[in-house]
């Protein structure tokens, strides 16, 4: 399945507006993202597959929302970054300084 990330970003913001959640304070959203990432970590530690999937989705939802607040296209940003990473030289999993 191909996902239209820009469309998802707009849906995330619309849902936040509908429920009266923050749609402007990036710092607050980053703190909430940190919390969701911690919940994902805890689910991983407990090997709770169902909760892992839900927490992964929560992390993605927060990233999509932050991207929309910042007027960025997360999908395009990911593709651009992957192209940069493909060209990087790594040795034993560590980025080479060359």
N, C-alpha and C positions, 0 to 999 in steps of 0.2 A: 504494500500500500504506500502510495506517495502522499505525503502530508503537506498541505499548504500552511507553512508556519505563520505567515503574515495573517492569514485568516484566523488561525488559532489564537494569535496574539490579540486580535480584535475581540474574539469571543471571550477570552479571559478577562479583558478590561470591561466588556459589557456585563459579564457576570458579577464582577467586583462592584460595578456601579449599581446594578440591580439590588445587591445585598448590602449596599452602604459601606463597602470596604474601601480602603485607601487606594487611590489611583494616581497620586501625585508625589508622595514622599518616597524617593528611591532609597534613602538610608533605612527607613523603616522596613521596606520590602526586602532589602538585603539582610537585615536582622532576622526577618521571618524566614527567608531562604536558609539562613544558617540553622535555624531551629528545625526546619524540615529535613535538612541534610543530616542533622543529629538523629532525628527520628528514623531516617533511613539506616544510619549506622547501627542504631539499637536493634532494628528489625533484622539486619544482617547478622549481628551477633547472636540473636536468638534463633536464627535460621527459620524465620517466619516468612515463608515464600509469599503468601497472600499479602501480608503487610509490606513486604519489600516492594512488591509491584505497585501498591498504592502510594508508598512513600516516594518511589521513583517518579510516579506521575505528579505528585505534589511538587517535587523539586522542579520538574519540567514546567509545570504551570506557573510557578513563581518566576522562573527564567523567562518564560514567554511574556508574562505581565511586565516584568522589569524592562524587557526589550521594547515593548509597546510604549511604556511610559517615556523611554529614552528616544522614541521614534527611530528605532533600529529594526532591521529585519534579521532575526536570529538565524533563520535558515541560510540566508546569504552569508552572514558572518561565520557560520559553521563551515560552509563550503570554502570560503576564502582561507580560513585558518587551517583546514585540512590540507589545502594545497601548499601552504607554507610548511606544515609539518611533514608532508611527503618529501620535501626537498632537504629537510634537515638531516644532518649526519649524526648518528648515535653510535656510541660504543658501550656495550654492556648496559643499555637502557639509559645512558646519560648523554645529554646533548654535547657534542664535540664543540670545542671553542673555535674550530676552523671554519 
